[in-house]
Amino acid sequence: MAYNEHLAERVRQRLKGKAVVEEKKMMGGLTFMCNGKMCLGVLIDKKFNEDRLMVRVGKLNYEELLQRSDSMPMDFTGKPLRGFLFITPNGFDMESHLDYWVIMALEFNALLSEQ
């Protein structure tokens, strides 16, 4: 399993006290399950040898968030999975940028938890 432990720790710090978090190694990286639902993940894109942040944002604002220069569809099989985004390093190198994506993921996670 290949992922950046420093990035994983940065995500952990932001999730502390905000949700019931379980970490699972899956999809070639580390996934953060919040309140029993997939929320965020960290992995290394083998094609580009570059860190990626996986963010579950849902379908409601997916198209809008996809327009950001630091996001791209999450695609493992040749077919993008709507509601999930990969974020490039430009989108999480700065602390405020990582904060933004964690907030987006937690907001959608809260909607799932209400159901």
C-alpha positions in Angstrom: 0.0 0.0 0.0 1.5 3.2 -1.1 0.6 6.5 0.4 2.2 9.6 1.9 2.3 9.1 5.7 2.8 12.9 6.2 -0.4 13.6 4.2 -2.3 10.9 6.1 -1.2 12.5 9.4 -2.4 16.0 8.2 -5.8 14.5 7.4 -5.9 12.7 10.8 -5.3 15.9 12.6 -8.2 17.6 10.8 -10.6 14.7 11.5 -9.7 14.4 15.2 -12.9 15.0 17.3 -15.1 15.8 14.2 -16.3 12.2 13.4 -15.9 8.6 14.5 -13.0 7.7 12.3 -11.7 4.3 11.2 -8.7 3.9 8.9 -8.7 1.1 6.3 -6.1 0.2 3.8 -7.9 -0.1 0.5 -7.7 1.1 -3.1 -3.9 1.0 -2.9 -3.8 3.6 -0.1 -5.4 4.6 3.2 -9.1 5.4 3.4 -10.6 7.3 6.3 -14.1 6.0 7.1 -16.1 8.7 9.0 -19.2 7.6 10.9 -19.0 4.3 9.0 -18.9 5.9 5.5 -16.0 6.3 3.1 -15.0 10.0 3.4 -11.4 10.7 2.5 -8.3 8.8 1.3 -4.6 9.2 0.5 -2.7 7.3 -2.1 0.0 7.7 -4.7 -0.9 7.8 -8.3 1.4 5.2 -9.8 1.1 6.6 -13.3 2.4 10.1 -12.3 4.2 9.0 -9.1 2.3 11.8 -7.3 0.3 12.0 -4.1 -3.5 12.2 -4.4 -6.2 13.0 -1.9 -9.5 11.2 -2.5 -12.5 13.2 -1.4 -16.1 12.0 -1.3 -18.3 15.0 -2.1 -21.5 13.4 -3.4 -23.3 14.2 -6.6 -25.0 17.4 -5.7 -22.0 19.8 -6.1 -19.7 17.3 -7.9 -19.7 19.1 -11.3 -19.0 22.5 -9.6 -16.1 21.0 -7.6 -14.8 19.2 -10.6 -14.2 22.6 -12.3 -11.5 23.5 -9.8 -8.0 23.2 -11.3 -6.8 20.9 -8.5 -9.6 18.3 -8.8 -10.2 15.5 -11.3 -12.6 12.6 -11.5 -11.7 9.6 -9.4 -11.1 6.9 -11.9 -9.6 3.5 -11.1 -11.2 1.4 -13.9 -11.6 3.7 -16.9 -15.0 4.9 -15.7 -15.1 7.8 -13.3 -17.0 7.3 -10.0 -19.4 10.3 -9.7 -19.3 11.9 -6.2 -15.7 11.1 -5.6 -12.7 13.3 -6.6 -9.0 13.0 -6.8 -7.2 16.2 -5.6 -3.7 16.9 -7.0 -0.9 18.2 -4.7 -1.7 21.8 -5.6 -5.0 21.3 -3.9 -3.6 20.2 -0.5 -0.1 21.5 -0.2 -1.3 24.6 1.6 -3.0 24.0 4.9 -6.0 26.2 4.0 -6.5 24.1 0.8 -6.4 20.8 2.6 -8.9 22.3 5.2 -11.3 23.2 2.3 -11.3 19.6 1.0 -11.7 18.0 4.4 -14.7 20.3 5.1 -16.3 19.4 1.7 -15.9 15.7 2.6 -17.2 16.1 6.1 -20.2 18.1 5.0 -21.2 15.4 2.6 -20.5 12.7 5.2 -22.9 14.5 7.6 -25.6 14.3 5.0 -25.0 10.5 4.7 -25.1 10.1 8.5 -28.6 11.8 8.6 -30.1 9.1 6.4 
